Amino acid sequence: MHNLCGYILLIVAILGLGCQQLSQTNQQNSTDGKHFGQNIEAAGAIPIADLVAQMEQNSTTSLTAKISGKVLEVCQTKGCWMTLELPDGKDLRVTFKDYGFFMPKDLAGKNIVAQGIAQTDTTSVEMLQHYAEDAGKSAEEIAQIAQPEIEISFVADGVVIE
């Protein structure tokens, strides 16, 4: 019985340390409220339109870049994704490397710079419905999503709010 209590205490301590480290990771990513993930600077960022043009001209499916853009929407559940405005009226979904940091939920309308990897990929119906649910869309709007989309997405390892 004594050994069992020791094992339980060890497990609780390990779980507590893991949660504390995750919390510290998210906190250290935004100590100034402007930087999230890797500490990056805005200098050298290209507009999203330039990124899209580069990917189309080079017929590439992956490109490392630092982009700037205006936030349209942020996941209202956790801040685990955001969309940026594209010139054609569509949007670019930005997620965060290894789910390592989250963005403030009130970021819509602000300009950001994100560093990471742009990818052309197919987004499944299930994932599109999940994103719509996170965005607070109605059940009717979610049910209308019936086709996967081929789109450019961006996985950021660092974001700075301008």
C-alpha positions as CSV (number, residue, x, y, z in Angstrom):
1,M,0.0,0.0,0.0
2,H,2.9,2.4,0.9
3,N,4.4,1.8,-2.6
4,L,1.1,2.5,-4.3
5,C,0.7,5.8,-2.5
6,G,4.3,6.7,-3.6
7,Y,3.5,5.8,-7.3
8,I,0.3,7.9,-7.2
9,L,2.2,10.9,-5.7
10,L,4.8,10.5,-8.4
11,I,2.2,10.4,-11.2
12,V,0.4,13.5,-9.8
13,A,3.7,15.3,-9.6
14,I,4.6,14.5,-13.2
15,L,1.2,15.5,-14.5
16,G,1.4,18.7,-12.5
17,L,4.8,19.5,-13.8
18,G,3.6,18.9,-17.4
19,C,0.7,21.2,-17.0
20,Q,2.9,23.8,-15.4
21,Q,5.4,23.6,-18.3
22,L,2.6,24.0,-20.9
23,S,1.2,27.0,-19.0
24,Q,4.7,28.5,-18.8
25,T,5.2,27.9,-22.5
26,N,2.0,29.8,-23.4
27,Q,2.9,32.6,-20.9
28,Q,6.5,33.0,-22.1
29,N,5.2,33.3,-25.7
30,S,3.3,36.5,-24.8
31,T,5.1,38.2,-22.0
32,D,4.7,41.5,-23.8
33,G,1.2,40.7,-25.2
34,K,2.6,41.2,-28.8
35,H,4.9,38.2,-29.4
36,F,3.7,34.6,-29.6
37,G,5.7,31.5,-30.3
38,Q,9.2,32.2,-31.4
39,N,10.2,35.8,-30.8
40,I,10.2,37.4,-34.3
41,E,10.4,40.9,-35.6
42,A,8.1,42.4,-38.2
43,A,11.0,43.5,-40.5
44,G,11.3,41.6,-43.7
45,A,7.7,40.4,-43.9
46,I,6.0,40.2,-47.3
47,P,2.3,40.9,-47.9
48,I,0.1,37.7,-48.1
49,A,-0.6,38.6,-51.8
50,D,3.1,38.2,-52.6
51,L,3.2,34.8,-50.9
52,V,0.3,33.5,-52.9
53,A,1.8,34.9,-56.1
54,Q,5.2,33.2,-55.3
55,M,3.5,29.9,-54.7
56,E,1.4,30.1,-57.9
57,Q,4.4,31.2,-60.1
58,N,6.7,28.5,-58.8
59,S,4.0,25.8,-58.6
60,T,5.3,25.0,-55.2
61,T,3.3,23.2,-52.4
62,S,5.5,24.4,-49.5
63,L,7.3,27.7,-48.9
64,T,9.0,29.1,-45.8
65,A,8.1,32.8,-45.4
66,K,7.4,35.7,-43.1
67,I,4.1,37.3,-44.0
68,S,2.1,40.3,-42.9
69,G,-1.7,40.6,-43.0
70,K,-4.9,41.6,-41.4
71,V,-6.7,39.2,-39.1
72,L,-10.2,38.4,-40.1
73,E,-11.2,35.8,-37.5
74,V,-9.7,33.9,-34.5
75,C,-10.9,30.6,-33.0
76,Q,-13.2,31.6,-30.2
77,T,-12.7,28.3,-28.4
78,K,-9.0,28.5,-27.7
79,G,-7.4,31.0,-30.1
80,C,-5.8,27.9,-31.8
81,W,-6.1,29.3,-35.4
82,M,-6.8,32.6,-37.1
83,T,-7.6,33.7,-40.7
84,L,-5.9,36.5,-42.6
85,E,-7.5,38.5,-45.4
86,L,-6.5,37.6,-49.0
87,P,-6.8,40.0,-51.8
88,D,-9.3,37.8,-53.7
89,G,-11.8,37.9,-50.8
90,K,-10.9,34.5,-49.5
91,D,-8.9,33.9,-46.4
92,L,-5.6,32.2,-45.3
93,R,-5.9,29.9,-42.3
94,V,-3.0,30.2,-39.9
95,T,-2.4,27.5,-37.3
96,F,0.5,27.3,-34.8
97,K,3.4,24.9,-34.9
98,D,2.9,21.9,-32.6
99,Y,-0.1,23.5,-31.1
100,G,2.5,25.4,-29.1
101,F,0.8,28.7,-28.6
102,F,-2.6,30.5,-29.0
103,M,-3.6,33.9,-30.1
104,P,-5.9,36.4,-28.2
105,K,-9.5,35.9,-29.2
106,D,-10.0,39.6,-29.8
107,L,-7.4,40.0,-32.5
108,A,-9.8,40.4,-35.5
109,G,-9.1,43.6,-37.4
110,K,-5.5,43.9,-36.3
111,N,-2.4,43.5,-38.4
112,I,0.1,40.7,-37.6
113,V,3.4,39.3,-38.9
114,A,3.7,35.5,-38.9
115,Q,6.8,33.4,-39.7
116,G,6.5,29.8,-40.7
117,I,5.6,27.5,-43.6
118,A,2.9,28.0,-46.2
119,Q,1.4,24.8,-47.7
120,T,-1.0,24.0,-50.4
121,D,-3.2,21.2,-49.1
122,T,-6.6,19.7,-49.2
123,T,-8.8,20.5,-46.1
124,S,-11.3,17.8,-45.4
125,V,-15.0,18.4,-44.9
126,E,-14.7,17.3,-41.3
127,M,-11.9,19.8,-40.6
128,L,-13.8,22.6,-42.4
129,Q,-16.8,21.8,-40.3
130,H,-14.7,21.8,-37.2
131,Y,-13.3,25.2,-38.1
132,A,-16.8,26.5,-38.7
133,E,-17.9,25.2,-35.3
134,D,-14.9,26.9,-33.6
135,A,-15.8,30.1,-35.4
136,G,-19.3,30.0,-33.9
137,K,-21.2,29.3,-37.1
138,S,-24.7,28.0,-36.9
139,A,-25.6,24.3,-37.3
140,E,-27.2,25.1,-40.7
141,E,-24.0,26.8,-42.0
142,I,-21.9,23.9,-40.8
143,A,-24.2,21.4,-42.5
144,Q,-23.8,23.2,-45.8
145,I,-20.1,22.4,-45.9
146,A,-20.0,19.3,-48.2
147,Q,-16.9,19.6,-50.3
148,P,-13.2,19.5,-49.3
149,E,-11.2,22.6,-50.3
150,I,-7.7,22.8,-51.8
151,E,-6.2,25.9,-50.3
152,I,-3.0,27.5,-49.0
153,S,-2.6,27.3,-45.2
154,F,0.1,28.6,-43.0
155,V,1.8,27.0,-40.0
156,A,3.4,29.7,-37.9
157,D,6.2,29.2,-35.5
158,G,6.1,32.8,-34.4
159,V,3.6,35.7,-34.5
160,V,4.0,39.4,-33.6
161,I,1.1,41.8,-33.4
162,E,1.9,45.1,-35.2
